[in-house]
Amino acid sequence: MSPSPDGPDEDHTAPAGVSEELVEAVGGVTAAFEVIEHARGMLYAFHRLVGRADKELAEALDQLESAGRPDLAEALRIGVVGRNVLDGRWTFQLVEEFDSGYYTAFADAERSVRDATMGGRRHVFEAQLKERERTRGRAGHEARPAAQHEREPE
C-alpha cells in the first residue's frame, strides 16, 4: 500500500516495525551529522577567506611598494604572503585532511545507521515532525510538492 498523498512519501516513512524511539535516535545521529556538514561549510569558507586575504595582501603590497615603501612591502611578502596557516599546511591541506578523515568517517557512520535501521531512508524523523506540525488542508502546509501528488497512484 502506498502512502497517502496527504502524507510523507515512502522515502520519508519509517519501515514497518520501526519504533518511534528508533526513528528519533536515528534522527539525532543525522542531526549531529548536519552539524558536521555546517562545520565543513565553515571550513571551506575559512579556506576561501584566507586565500582571498593572501591575494589581497599581495596586491596591497604592490601598492605599498609603488607608494615608496618597498622595504615594508618586501618584509610582509617574506613574512606573511604564502605562509602556512598551520605547521606545514595551507588551508587546502586542512580541507583535504578533514574531508578524507573525520568527515568521511562521520558520513559513512551516519549512512550505515540509516541503512541498518531505516532502509537507507533520510529525514524520517523530520518527516514525522512535519506531519505533527503542519495544518492539513491549509495552503503552504502541503505534505509534499504538488508534482509528487500527480505521480501517486490513486
N, C-alpha and C positions, 0 to 999 in steps of 0.2 A: 504494500500500500504506500503510495507516495504522500508526502506531507501536504497539508492544506496550503493552497496559495495564500492564505491569510496567516501564514506562519513561516518559520525559517525553512530554507530549502534543506535537502537531505545532507548536503555538505556541512551544514551547521547544526545538525541534530545529533544528539548522543546515540551511539549504537544501542541496540536492545540490551537490557540488563545492566547498563552502566548507572551507578548510583549518582545522586546529586552531589554527594560528598566527593566522589572521584572527579566529577566534572569540575567542581570548584578547585580541587587540588591541582588538576592539570591546568586550569585557568591561571592559577598562581604561578606555575612554572613558566607558562607563556608570558605572563605579565613581567616576571623577572627578566626574561629574555628581551622583552621590548625595552626595558631599561638599558640593557646592553646595546641594543640597536641605537638608542638615543645617544649613549656614550660614544659609540662608534662614529656616529654622525658628528659629534663634537670633536672627536679626534681628527676626523677628516677636515673639519673646519679649522682646527688648530694647524694642521699641516698646510692648508691653503693660506692662512693668515701669516704664518711665519715665512712662507715662501714669498708672499706679496711684500712683506716688510723688508725682507732681504733685498728684493729687486728695487723697491722704492728707496732704500738706503743707498744702494749703488748709484741710482740716478741722482739723488741729493748730493752725494759725494762728488759727482761730476760737476755739479753746480758750485759746490764749495771750492773745488779746485779752480774753476773758471772765475770765481769771485775773489781769487787771490790767496786762498789758504790751502795750497797743495799739501802742506805739511800735515794739517788736520785730516784732510781727505785720505791721505796715504795711511795715516795711523789707524783710522777706522776701517779702511779696506783690509789692512793686515789683521786687525784685532777682531773684527765683527763679521764682515761680509764673507759668506761661505763657511762660517764657523759651525761646528757640530752643536746641536741643541742638547744632546746628552753624550756621554762618553762614546766616541766613535760613531755616532749616529746623527743623520739628518732626519727630518720628520718622515720622509717616505719610508725609511727603515723602521721607524716606530710603528707606522701604519701596517706595514707588511708583517712585522713580528706579531702584532696584536691580532691581525686577521688570520694568520696561519696557526696561531697558538690558542689563546684564550677564547677568542670569538668563535672559531671553528669548533672547539670542544663544546662550548655552550650551545651553539646552534645544533650540533649533532645530538647532544643530550636532550634538548627540548623536542626535537623531531622524533627521537626514539621513544620518549614518553608518550607523545601523541599517537605514534604508530602502535605502541603496545596497549593503549587504553581507549583511544577514540578512532581507531582505524585510519589514522593519519589526518582526521578532520581538524580544521583550525577554528579557533574562536567559538567553540561550542558554548563555553561559559558566557561569553559576551552575547551570543545569540539568545540564550535563555534570559539574560538580564534585559535585553531589548524587549523580549516578549512580555516580561513583567512590567516594564516601564512605559511602553508605548500605549497610546489610546487607539484602540481598534476603531476603524471606520472614519478616522479623522485624517484629513489631508496633511501630508507631511509626516505621518506616523505609519506608513505602509510597512509591511514586514520585509518587503524586498522590492527591487525595481520593477516597474510595470512590464518591461520586456521579459522578465522571468515569468511573470504571471501568464503571458501569452504562450509561452513554451510548455507550460504544465498541462499534462493530460487531465481532462475532466473525469 
